[in-house]
């Protein structure tokens, strides 16, 4: 594992637990704002072309080793903050679907110019993005 890979994993390991805990008590927008500020302080933009693969891989690796690290929204928020700090403007997507038992399930993932960057182990295509849901609601008004 390279030095930049290790650094990204360590940053993700440090950021995932407080992110997951914060999501229990604070609005997502507040958590996202604080993470963005922290990432800007912790990350020196490298301009490395591999950051778009390295950061999500590091966050996924860290997520397997820290409490609360398997939560897709926490992982997506941490990866987004780190990638934004690297100068890579990924988009946070949140979607819903009906599970086999009929219950609603949610999922968060990242994309860049429509291409999947991080999916946290789920198939985003099986989820209806909430932005698409809002558009459908607006059409029926």
ABEGO torsion letter per residue (X at the ends): XBAAAAAAAAAAAAAAAAAAAAAAABBAAAAAAAAAAAAAAABBBAGBAAAAAAAAAAAAAAAAABBGAABAAAAAAAAAAAAAAAGBBBBBBBBBBBBAAGBBBBBBBBBBGGBBABAGGBBAAABBBAAAAAAAAAAAX
